[in-house]
Amino acid sequence: MEAIEGAEADPGAERGPAGWGRADTFALTAITVAAAVLRLVRLDDPKSLVFDETYYAKDACWYVTSAPTLCGIDVESTLVHPPLAKWLLALGIRLFGYDSFGWRISAAVAGTITVALLFLLGRRLLRSTLGASLAAGLLAIDLLHFVESRIAMLDVFVPLFGVAGVLFLTYDRDQLLNQRLEPIGPRLLQRPWRIAAGIAGGLAVASKWSGGFFLVMMIALTVAWEIRARREREEPRPILQALRGEGAGALLWLVVVPVLVYTATYIGRTLPPGDSLCPDRNGSWVVRYVEQHQCMFGFHRGLESNHSYQSPAWSWLALKRPVSYYFETNPNGDYKEIFATGSPFVWWTSLLALGAVAVSWVRRRDPARPEGVILAGFLFTYAPWLISGLLSDRSAVFLFYLLPTVPFMCLALGYVASRLGRSWEAVAAIGLFSGAAIWFFVFYYPLLTKVPLPQPEWDKRIWVFDNCDKPPTDPATALVTETSDGAVVTRTTFTTGSDQDLPPTGWCWI
């Protein structure tokens, strides 16, 4: 087997494929197959709908069958989300039937492909088979990504198309900075990878609106790279030249095309004159389409309902409040659970890696280097949730909203590994880290897949995160009118309120 190249090289010192070899093909194949096997084994267990599958799987069934008796609904219930991810879940149902395997298989395929795409992105950015393998391997066994790849929800499709878009845009960057853009027709068609990135960005938004963070990131990277290329060529007024030369193309491929792709995903989804989301909607398809999106925006902006598993964005990386998708107790007292969380070991060390990436980027401040892409991926997918938490009181946000950020956390760790060199100390450190990451996955595997655990073993995995006291609730008042001895009496009653839908105040994994 060829030696792993690029381990001692400075990532980003050169651009391009860096001599793809048999080692890369072997690593990509092995990691992708491992990710697929992990996600497919016992995919159909449990047989019942889990957590929000009760909405998305039923809607996907409705998309392909429109059978109320089979699907358990007679109208789409998740109109507040765009349809693409539900279409993809529906594809699995069309191919395999409306059962637990059929409604989950598309998510498993999406998660597996994302692992492969992350390897390609890491290989292109880091120019290191080792770095790409570590990043993709960590995503393959990431606890949250693993669970989301085995449940019929929308979230796993966002990083699928988001990582694809960043990968395609990176290919475009390399052509730009190496000045290998060849005329292939009209000027606007000279950037095929940019076109592909715009399509992928549109598909990310069409899966869930949070996919828009990827699209904004791609626009920002494109602008930075265009300016960087002109400065490298010593063109006068590089910012103005970039806007003149590529402004129209960037607007077309990264704004107009994503909007068209997003709208196209509504083809086949009838928009009736009125529904539970917009009961007063009327007019042509276009008018109803616009009104529906106004109602969707209003719903998300004004969402005030609480959920016992919600948690503020600042606490996600700290793993303050993971989400239990499924829980039951066997007759013998064993616990069976599906638990959406991150690996404390990998997630917390990724913060150190991101710090190292940030220091390296500050030293050079070159947006074309891999550090810029890694940091942009982390910040553009995570910071909006932090800002939203500061500016609004929106409730019902969950730890699994961090899923699109996880690939870039893995890339940061791959970056550090690619910079350590080939000394025996570096190889030993990477080996120990990889072994510890695998151990954490194996240790938590029963909690991710409904494998029975005796309570003492379950308690070990919950660790010290058992501070699950609910916050005190304010008493509620109500006016009650009643008749007493022929007289009408109005009195005020007090209730203690209910904390059932409020999240715990402490670090709680229960």
SEDRENSE-857792 format. One record per atom (N, C-alpha, C): x, y, z. Coordinates in steps of 0.02 Angstrom, whole numbers, plus 50000, padded with zeros to 5 digits. Layout:
BEGIN
XYZ;...
//
This chain:
BEGIN
500434994050000;500005000050000;500445006250000;500235011349965;500615017449963;500645020750031;501175024350043;501235028050106;500715033550107;500495035050167;500015040550174;500365047050161;500135050550109;500465056750092;500135062650126;500505067950132;500215074150157;500205074650232;500425069450269;500375069750341;500825075150371;501385076450337;501845081550362;501795088050324;501405087950270;501345093950230;500915099150265;501015105350245;500595110750271;499945110750232;499375108950264;498745108850227;498615115650195;498455115450132;498295121650098;498895124850065;499505121950075;500095124850044;500055124149968;499725118749945;499595117849875;498845116749866;498635116749804;497925115749790;497855110249739;497305106549746;497185101349697;497135094549730;497085089349691;496965082749718;497545079649755;498165082249747;498745079849784;498855072349774;498805070249712;498995063449696;498585058049728;497945057849713;497505052649740;497805045749723;497845041449773;498155034949762;497735029249789;498035023249787;497665017349809;497485017749883;497915021049922;497765021749994;497125025750004;497015030849963;496405034849968;495795030749950;495845026949895;495285022849874;495105017649927;495625014549955;495505009550007;495175012650068;495445018450090;495175021650150;494455023850139;494315027050082;493635029250068;493155023350066;493355017950033;492905012150028;492785009050096;493325008050135;493265004650199;492835008750248;492945015250251;492565019450298;491835019850277;491705020450212;491015020850188;490635014350201;490965008750188;490635002250200;490505001350275;490995003150316;490895002650389;490305006950411;490275013050385;489715017550404;489045014550383;489025011550323;488405008650298;488185002650342;488664998350358;488494992450398;488234994550467;488584999250498;488355001550564;487645004250562;487485007850509;486825011050505;486275006150484;486445000850449;485934996350423;485774990550471;486244988650514;486124983050560;485554984850608;485044980750609;484454981750653;484124988550641;484154990950580;483844997450564;483094997450578;482774991650570;482044991350578;481824990650650;482284990750698;482104990050768;482194996850803;481674999450834;481014996450847;480554996750786;480054992350787;479584992050732;479094997950732;479025001150788;478535006550795;478855013250776;478425018350768;478655025050755;479005027850818;479545031450807;479965033950862;479985041550859;479865044850915;479925052050922;479555055550865;479885059950827;479545063750775;479415059850711;479595053450710;479375049150654;478615049050649;478285050150704;477565050050703;477285055550658;477675060650644;477475065850596;477775064650527;478445063850525;478785063750460;478675057350421;478675051650456;478555045350421;477835044950395;477375047450434;476675047550411;476595052250352;476915057950353;476865062550296;477185059550235;477755056150243;478085052850186;477635047450157;477295043750201;476805038750177;476255042150138;476025047750163;475485051450129;475715053850060;476345055850054;476615058149990;476545052849935;476675046549953;476695041349901;476065037249896;475645037349947;475055033049945;474395036849950;474395042449986;473775046150000;473235041550028;473455036850070;472995031950098;472895033350172;472325036250192;472225037850263;472265031850309;471995026250288;471995020350331;472705017850343;473115017850291;473805015450298;474235020350336;474195026650318;474645031750345;474425034450413;473795033750429;473535036350492;473395043750491;473425046950433;473265054150426;472885055050361;472535060550356;472185062150294;472395068850266;472925071850296;473195078150272;473915078750299;474345081850261;475035082750282;475065086650348;475445084250395;475455087250462;476055091750475;476555091650431;477165095650443;477265100750386;476755104450371;476805109550320;477275115250340;477485115550402;477945120750424;478655119350400;478775113550371;479435111850344;479375110450269;479885112150230;479865110750158;479855103250144;479705101250082;479525094350069;480095089550049;480695091950032;481185087450001;481365081550045;481535082750108;481725077150152;481155072150159;480535074650159;479965070150162;479885066250097;480045069450041;480055065749978;480565060149980;481155061350009;481675056250011;481485050650059;481175052250115;480905047050158;480375043050121;479975046550081;479445043150042;479735038349991;480325039949964;480645035449917;480785028749948;481025028750010;481145022450045;480505018550055;479965022050071;479325018750080;479075015850014;479175019549960;478975017049894;479355010649876;479995010349893;480405004549874;480314998649921;480214999849986;480224994450034;479584993750074;479114998250063;478484997650099;478455002050161;477855002950185;477755007150244;477855003050307;478475001950324;478664998750387;479295002150413;479544999750470;480085003250503;480725003450461;480844998350420;481424998550376;481305003350318;480715003150290;480555007350233;480585014750250;480335016750308;480325023950323;481005026350351;481485021750365;482135023850391;482705023050341;482615019150289;483185017550245;483475023650211;483065028550193;483325034450159;483785038450205;483615038850269;484045042350317;484705038750324;484705032050325;485315028150331;485765029250270;485475029350211;485865030550150;486145037650151;485745042450172;485985049350175;486565050050223;486525046950281;487065047350329;487705044150303;487635038450268;488215035050241;488555039250187;488155042050142;488445046250089;488795052350118;488515055150171;488835060950203;489535059250228;489615053250256;490275051050278;490765050950219;490545048150162;490975047850103;491145054850078;490645059250076;490765066150053;491255069750099;491215068450164;491675071750210;492395069350198;492475062950181;493145060650164;493415064450104;493005065150052;493225068749992;493385076050008;492975079150050;493095086050068;493745086650109;493825082150157;494435082250198;495055080950156;494995076350109;495575074750065;495765080750023;495265084349998;495405090149956;495685095949997;495405097050056;495625102750097;496305101350130;496375095550160;496965094150201;497535091050161;497395088450101;497895085050061;498235079450101;497835076050140;498095070950185;497595065250189;497805059250170;497375053450178;497225052150251;497735053150293;497645052050365;497125056850393;497185063350377;496715068250403;496005066950378;495935065350314;495275063950286;494975057650317;495395052650328;495145046350357;494915047450429;495295051250467;495085052450536;494435056350538;494375061650496;493765065650497;493165061450478;493205057750422;492645053650400;492505047950449;493035044950475;492935039550524;492585041850587;492765047850610;492435050550670;491705051950656;491545054450596;490835055650580;490455048950576;490785043750550;490455037250544;490245034550612;490625036150664;490455033650731;490235039150778;490105045050751;489835050350794;489155048250821;489055048950885;488445046350916;487825049750888;487845056250881;487255059850857;487125058350784;487635058650743;487545057250671;487305050150660;487565045550699;487365038550694;486615037750709;486385040750764;485685040150782;485235043550730;485435049550708;485015053150659;484995049550592;485505045350578;485505041450516;485055035350521;484775034050579;484365028050589;483655029750612;483445035850597;482775037950617;482485042350562;481835041650550;481505045150495;481335052250515;481845056450519;481765063550531;482105067450474;482045073950475;482285078050420;483025079950427;483285079850487;483915083250502;484515080350466;484545073750454;485145070750425;485245072850353;484715075150319;484785077150249;485105083950242;485095088050293;485395094750289;486155094250282;486515090550326;487235089850315;487415086050252;486985081550229;487115078050166;487215083050109;486715087350099;486765092150044;487225097950061;487285099650125;487725105050144;488455103350133;488665097450154;489365095250143;489495094450068;489005091850032;489085091349959;489195098149928;488805103149948;488875109849921;489565112749935;489815111949997;490475114550015;491015110849975;490935104349965;491415100449925;491435103049853;490855103949823;490835106449753;491145113449749;490995117549798;491265124349797;492025124249805;492285119349843;493005118749851;493335116749786;493015112349748;493265110649681;493295116949638;492775121049642;492765127349604;493325131949626;493445132249692;493985136449719;494655134449690;494785127849687;495425125549662;495525127349589;494985126749550;495045128849480;495175136349474;494855140149517;494945147449515;495665149349535;495905146749591;496555148849616;497135145949575;497015140449542;497525137649497;497435140149426;496935144549415;496805147549349;496715142149296;496325137149313;496185131749266;495475131949241;495165137749241;494485138549216;494505139149140;494255134149106;494265134149033;493585136149006;493565140148952;492915141848923;492545135648899;491915134948920;491505129248899;490835131748873;490825137648846;490205140448822;490135147548847;489515149848856;489405156548883;489765157448950;489965163548965;490365164949024;490045162249088;489385162749093;489055160549154;489085152949163;489265149349109;489305142049114;490005139549125;490485143949138;491175141949146;491325139049216;490835139049260;490965136849329;490495131149347;490595125149317;490125119649329;490085117549402;490655117949439;490645115949509;490255121049551;490275127349531;489875132349566;489135131049555;488955129049494;488265127349479;488035121549523;488475116349528;488305110549569;488225112549642;488655117149665;488605119549735;487945123049747;487735127149699;487095130649707;486505125749710;486535120549668;485995115549669;485985111949737;486585110049761;486615106649827;486365111249882;486545117649879;486305122349929;485545122949929;485255123149869;484525123349864;484205117149894;484515111349883;484255105049911;484305105049987;484845108050014;484915108450087;484345112450117;484195118250087;483655122450113;482985118950104;482905115250049;482285111750036;482175105850082;482705103750117;482635098450167;482395101250233;482685106850252;482485110350313;482775117350308;482425122250333;482645129150324;483335130450353;483545126650402;484215127650430;484765126250378;484585122850324;485055121850269;485275128450238;484895133650249;485075140250223;485725142750252;485925140350311;486565142450340;487145140350294;487085134450263;487595132150216;487615136750155;487045138750131;487015142950072;487345149750085;487205152650143;487515159050161;488275158150167;488485152650196;489205151350202;489525150750133;489205147350087;489495146550020;489555153149984;489065157549993;489105164149962;489685168049992;489765167850058;490305171350091;490985168750068;491055162150064;491695159150041;491835161049969;491325161049927;491425162749857;491685169849850;491385174549885;491615181449883;492335182049907;492495178749963;493165179149990;493675176149942;493505170549911;493975167249865;494075171349801;493545174349776;493615178549716;494075184449729;493975187649786;494415193349804;495135190849813;495215185149846;495875182249858;496235180849792;495885178149743;496195176449679;496445182749643;496065188149647;496255194249613;496835197749649;496845197149714;497425199849750;498055195949734;497985189449727;498555185349709;498825187049640;498375189049595;498585191149527;498765198549524;498735201849583;498915208949589;498495213349544;497855211749539;497395216049502;497225222249543;497155227949511;496945233949549;496225233349572;496085236149631;495415236149659;495095229149656;495385224449691;495145217449685;494425216449705;494195220149754;493495219249776;493025221349721;493145227149691;492725229549637;492765224949577;493365222649561;493455218149504;493085211449516;493105209049577;492755202849593;492005203649584;491735209249607;491015210449600;490825211249526;491235214749488;491095215649417;491145209049379;491675205349395;491805199349355;491365193449372;491215192549436;490865186449456;490225187849495;490055194149505;489445195649543;488825192749513;488755193549447;488155190949414;488135183349417;488715180149405;488725172949408;488585170149476;488875173249528;488745170949596;488015171849614;487725177549594;487015178749608;486575173549573;486745171949512;486345167049474;486395160149505;487015157749516;487105150749535;487025149549610;487125154549651;487085153549723;486485156749756;486065160249716;485455163149742;484855161049699;484875162649635;484305161149592;484195153649585;484725150049569;484665142749560;484415139349623;484695140849682;484425137649743;483685139149753;483465145249738;482745146849745;482335142549697;482565141849636;482205137749587;482195130349608;482765127949632;482795120949655;482325119949714;482335124549761;481895124149819;481165123949797;480975128449753;480275128749730;480085122449693;480545119549655;480395113549617;480215107649662;480465107649723;480305102049768;479575102049789;479225107549777;478505107749792;478085105049736;478385103349679;478005100349624;477725093649647;477095092749636;476765086649658;476455087149727;476625092449763;476305093549827;475765098849817;475155096649814;474615101449803;474575106249862;474415112349846;474335117449897;473595119449898;473195116149940;472475117449939;472325124549961;471745127149943;471575134049961;471595135450036;471495130550077;471525131650150;471765125350185;472115126150239;472335120350279;472445122750351;472695118250393;472765119850463;473295125150475;473775125750429;474305130750437;474065137550414;473755137950356;473505144250328;472775143150306;472315143250353;471625141550336;471295146450287;471555152450282;471245157450239;471595158150171;472045153450156;472435153950095;471995152950034;472085157149983;471675156849923;472085159449864;471795158749804;472115161549745;472485156349705;472925158649660;473305154149615;473825150249655;474145145449620;474665141449652;475225145849678;475425150749638;475975155149658;475775159249720;475165161849721;474935165749778;474915161249840;474655155249833;474615150749890;475315148649914;475785147849866;476475146149883;476785151649926;476695157849905;476975163549942;476635164050010;475975163450012;475625163950076;475815158350124;475925152450097;476125146950140;476795148450173;477255151250136;477915152750165;477875158450215;477425162950205;477305168050256;477055164950320;476605160150313;476335156650372;476875152450405;477305149150365;477855145250392;478325149650433;478505155350405;478945159950440;478625162450505;477985164050502;477635166250561;477615160950615;477525154750595;477505149250643;478175148650679;478725148450641;479385147550673;479575153650715;479415159550691;479595165450729;479205165950794;478585163750794;478165164650853;478095158350896;478515153250882;478445146950919;478615148050993;478135146451036;478225147551108;478125141151149;477935135751118;477815129651156;478465126951184;478435124051243;479015121151276;479035113651267;479625110951274;479725103651269;480235101651322;480125096151354;480565094151409;481275092551386;481375091351321;482045089851296;482365095751261;482055101451261;482355107251229;482955109651270;483405113151237;484005115751271;484275121751232;484565126651266;484835132451231;485445130551190;485575134351137;486115132651091;486795132651124;486905137051173;487555137351206;487725130851241;487215126851259;487325120851298;487425114551256;487345115051190;487365109051149;488055105751151;488575109651141;489255106751142;489435104151211;489135106951262;489245104451330;488845098251345;488395096351300;487975090451308;487535090851371;487255096751381;486855097951441;486205094051440;485865093751382;485215090551380;485125086851314;485385080651308;485245076451249;484505074651246;484315071051193;483615069551180;483525061951179;483055059551218;482885052451218;482315051351168;482445047651115;481935046351064;481485040551082;481745036051123;481365029951138;481615027251204;481135024751246;481335021751309;480795016851331;481005011051352;480545006251383;480925001851431;480574998651475;480874994151524;480634987051511;481114982451507;480944975351500;480604972651563;480244967151558;479954964051618;480474962351671;481094960851649;481614959251698;481964965451726;481734971351705;482004977551731;482544980751689;482754977551634;483254980551590;482954986651554;483384991451539;483184997551503;483354996751429;482914999251386;483044999551314;482905006651291;483405009751258;483355016751243;483675018351176;483425023651143;483755026851086;483875034051106;484505035851110;484725041951143;485145046151096;484915052151080;485285056651034;485735061151074;486385059851070;486885063751107;487535063751067;488025067351092;488685067251062;489165063651108;489745061851080;490265058651120;490625063951160;490605063651227;490965068751266;491695069151247;492005063551235;492715063551218;492855067051152;492485065251100;492615068051033;492385075351029;491795076751054;491535083551047;491965088551087;492155086751147;492535091451187;493245092251161;493555087051137;494225087851107;494185091651041;493625091251006;493555095050944;493575102550957;493355104751016;493405111851033;494135114051038;494555109751065;495275111251067;495555111450996;495335106850955;495565106750885;495345112950848;494725115050859;494485121150827;494885127250850;495085127250913;495515132650937;496175132750901;496475126750889;497095126450852;497005128750780;496445126950750;496295129150682;496225136750680;495895139550729;495805146850731;496465150450739;496905147950781;497565151050790;497955150850725;497935145150691;498285144550627;498005149350575;497345150150575;497035154650525;497215161950541;497225163850604;497385170750623;498095172450602;498545167650605;499235168850586;499305170450512;498855167650470;498925168550398;498355172550368;497755171750395;497155175350371;497055174550296;497135168550274;497035167050202;496395162950196;495865165750165;495235162150161;495265155950116;495795155450076;495845149750032;496145143650066;496415144450126;496715138850161;496165134650194;496325128450213;495805124050242;495525126850308;495935130550345;495695133250409;495075137550398;495075141450344;494505145850331;493865142050319;493905136550282;493305132450268;493055129150331;493515126350371;493315122850432;492975127650481;493285133450491;492995138350537;492335141050510;492305142350445;491675144750416;491125139550425;491285133250414;490775127950423;490525127650494;490985128250542;490785128050612;490365134150630;490595140050612;490275146250634;489615147450598;489585146250533;488975147750496;488405142850513;488565136950536;488035132150553;487835132350626;488265135250668;488135135250740;487975142150767;488355147150745;488265153950773;487555156650764;487205155350708;486525158050702;486075155750759;486165149650783;485755147250839;485945150950903;486585152350913;486805156150971;486515163150970;486545166350911;486285173150905;485525173150914;485195168150886;484475167750894;484275167150967;484675163351005;484525162551076;484595168951115;485045173351091;485145179751125;484615184851106;484365184451044;483925189651018;483185187951025;483025181651038;482325179751041;482215174651097;481585173451112;481405168551163;481145162151132;481345160751069;481085154951035;481235148651075;480725144651086;480805138451123;480855132651074;480845126651101;480845120451062;481435120251013;482045121551038;482655120251000;483025114651037;483355110350998;483605104151026;484335103051007;484665098751045;485365097251034;485485094650963;485015090950935;485135088050868;485135093350813;484975099550829;485045104950780;485785106250765;486225103650807;486945104450796;487215099650743;486815095150718;487055090050672;487435092750612;487215098150579;487605100750522;488305103250541;488415104750605;489065107250628;489555101550640;489295095650655;489725090050675;490255088350622;490105088150557;490635086650508;491235091350513;491125097550528;491675102350532;492065101650598;491735099250650;492095097450711;492555091550697;492315086650658;492745080950639;493315083250594;493165087850548;493695090450504;494245093950544;494055097550597;494555100850639;495025095750670;494755090150693;495185084950722;495615081850668;495335080850608;495735078350553;496295083150534;496155089550537;496665094650523;497255094050571;497095093550635;497635093050685;498045086750673;497705081150658;498065074850645;498525075550585;498305079150534;498715079950474;499325084350485;499325088150540;499885092650555;500385089650604;500245083850631;500675081150684;501315078050658;501335076450593;501925073250565;501905065750569;502485062550556;502515055250552;502955052150606;503125055850656;503535053050709;503135047750746;503485043450783;503135038150818;502675040950872;502885046750900;502455049950950;501795052250919;501835055150858;501225057350824;500785051550806;501085046250779;500695040250761;500365037250823;500725037050878;500445034250940;499875038550965;499955045150962;499425049650986;498795048850945;498875048550879;498295047750835;497965040950847;498375035850856;498105029150869;497725028850935;497995031850987;497655031951052;497005035851048;497025041551013;496415045551007;495885041650969;496065038450914;495585034650874;495305028850915;495745025450953;495505019950994;495015022351048;495155028151078;494695030751129;494035032751098;494035035551038;493415037451004;492995031250989;493325025950966;492965019750953;492695016751018;493085017051071;492855014351135;492225017951159;492205024551153;491615028351173;491015026351132;491115025151066;490555022951024;490295016151047;490745011551058;490545004851081;490205005251149;490475009351193;490195010051261;489475012551258;489345017551215;488675020451212;488215016951162;488485012251124;488085009051072;487415006351097;487385003051155;486735000551178;486215006051187;486425011951209;485955017451219;485745020551153;486105019151099;485935021951034;485485017350993;485435011051013;485115006050969;484615001651005;484405003551065;483884999751100;484114992851122;484764992051133;485024985751160;484884985551235;484584980151261;484414980051333;485034980851377;484954984951430;485484986151478;485204985551548;485544981951592;485344982151663;485414989251689;485004991051737;485014997951762;485715000251785;486114996051819;486784998451840;487215000351779;487154996351725;487544997951665;487285004251631;486625005151633;486335011251605;486565017351646;486585016651711;486805022151754;487525024251739;487955019351722;488655021051706;488685025551644;488245024551598;488265028351536;487945035351544;487495035851591;487225042551606;487745046651642;488205043251676;488785046351709;488545051051764;488795057151765;488615061851819;488055066551798;487785065451738;487285070151711;486585068051733;486455068651797;485805066451823;485465071851864;485655078151852;485335083751887;484715085751848;484165082551862;483565083251821;482985086751857;483145090951905;482625094651939;482305099751892;481645100151895;481275104851852;481265111751885;481235116951844;481195123751873;480525124751907;480495129051957;479845130551988;479395134151939;478755132951944;478275136251899;477865141251939;477695146651906;477295151851937;476565149451944;476245151151999;475545149152006;475115152751954;474615149151931;474155151951882;473495153751917;473165158851892;472525160951921;471975160251869;471375159151893;470795158751849;470175161051886;469715164251850;469085166351879;468565160851867;468235158751921;467725153551917;467065156451940;466555155651898;465885158051916;465445152051932;465125152051991;464705146452011;464105149152050;463615144752057;463005146552093;463005143252161;462905147252213;462895144652281;462285147552318;461835143052338;461225145152373;460835150152332;460805148852267;460415153152223;460745159552203;461355160752229;461715166852211;462305165152166;462445169552119;463015168652073;463635171652107;464135167352116;464745169552150;465345168752103;465765173752100;466375173452061;466975173452108;467405168652100;467985168252144;468615166752103;469185168152132;469835167052099;470135160552126;470355156352081;470685150052101;471425150452082;471825146752120;472545146652107;472755139452094;473205138652046;473505132152032;474255132852036;474595127452050;475325127652056;475665127551988;475305126451936;475625126051870;475925119151858;476125117651796;476405111251779;477105112151749;477575108151773;478255108451745;478395102751697;477875099251676;477975093351633;478335095051569;478195100751538;478485102551474;479095107051481;479335108151541;479925112251550;480555107951555;481105110151525;481725106251530;482035106851599;482445102151620;482775102551685;483245108551687;483405110751747;483855116451754;484595114351751;484735108051768;485435105751770;485615101551709;486215098451714;486445093851661;486065087251671;485635085651624;485195079851633;485195075651570;485385069251577;485365064451521;484805059451530;484335061051574;483795056251588;483155058851557;
//
